Structure formats: C-alpha cells, structure tokens
Amino acid sequence: MRPDPADYNSPEAYGQFVKHLIKNNQLKGYYNIVSLYYRPNILFYTKVFNKDETNGFTLNPISPDHQLSPKSKAIICMQGEYERFKMKNEIKTVMSSKGNCYLVLVK
C-alpha cells in the first residue's frame, strides 16, 4: 500500500526485499523467512514465490526462536525479530537494506 515498503520497519518490507534479492540474482536454495507472529502477508509472499519452481529458491516461514543449523540462510525484516533471532543463532549478515531487512547466514 505504500510507495516503497522497504523504507519502513514493517511486514510489508519482506516482499520488496525478496523482489530486490531476486532482481540482483541473490536467491539460490532454501531460505527461512523469520517472523514472530502470524502474518498472512508473509504466508502470501512465501506461497507466491514458492509457486514458481523455476525461481531456484524456496522460502519457509519460521519463528525467530528457532535455532537453525550452520549454513542456514534467513531473511528478517523486523529489527526486534532480528535481535531475537541473534539470541538463538550465531549469524553473519550477508546483506541489509535501508528498511531493516537482513539476509543472514547462520555460522
């Protein structure tokens, strides 16, 4: 609904950030979308992007309380969820955006 949702720290930023990663050919493989609450928009984004099997990637929504195995990748667009995820996982930020979106790798 906003002209550039990536400028905001809100769930709307997820779709824009994923589109940005696709445009820059940075998504390959399996990614976790970190979201604390039930958010229909995030479920929508994952279903739409996963529907096209030629994309070369899969998105899976998870809670920031999940502890992931090393080399797992995650996308987080909420600062509080990013901090909470860091408490459970040792991570390296691969990329970030102006709207508090992060592509991270679990060490």
N, C-alpha and C positions, 0 to 999 in steps of 0.2 A: 504494500500500500504506500510505502514511502519511496521517493525517487531513488535513494541509494541506501537500502537497509544495512549495508556493510558499515555505514557510518555510525551505527547505533549498537549498543551492547544489548541486543535482544535476540530472541529466537529467529527473527526474520533474517538475520545475518547469515545463518547456515546456508541457505540456498544460494545466496550471492557468492559466498566464499567457495562453495563447491563448484559453481559455474566458473569462477576465476581459476581454480585449480585445473579444471577440465580444459579451459581455453589455453592455459600455459602447459598443457600436457604433463601435469604433475601427479596425476592419479593413476596408479597401476597396482592392482592387487586388492587386498582386503583392508577396509578402514572402519574404525569404530567411531560413531557419532556420539559424543558424550553429552548427555542431557539428564539433569536431576529429576525433573518432573515429567508427567505425561504431557506431551506436547504434540497435538495432532499434526502441526505443520512439519515437525521433524519426521514423523512417520510418513507423511505425504512425500517429502523430499526423498527419503530413502526408497520408497516404493517406485516413484517416478524414475529415479536414476538407476535403480536395480532392474527395472523392466527391460531396458535396452542392454542385452547381454553382450553387444559388441563394444560397449564402453571400455572393457578391460579392467573394471574395478567393481567391488561390491561394498555397500555401506551397511553397517549394522548398528542400530541404536543401543547404547548401554548407559548405565548409571555411572557417575563419577566415582562411586565407591567400589567399582570393580578393580581388582588387581589383575593386570594383564601380563602376559608372558613377554620376555625380551623380544625386541624387534617388531612388536605390535605397533600399529600406527593408529592415531586417533585425531579427530577433528573436534575442536572445542571453540565455541563462540560466546561464552559467558565467563566473565572474569572469576566469579565466585566458584563456578564449576571447574575452571582451570586450576584454581588454588586447591580445591578439594581433591581433584584428580592427582595433583602433585603429592598430596599427603599419602596416597596409596601406591604411587608408581614413581620410580626414578625416570625422569624424562629428559629428552633433548628437544628443544624447539627447532623444527626444520624451517618453518616459515610462519610469519604472523602478518596480520593486516591491521589497518588503521582502526577497524571496528572491534578490536579484541578477539579476533578469530586466530586460532593457532592450529597448525599442523604439527603434531609431535610424534616422536619415536620413543618407545619405551626402551630403556637401556637394560 
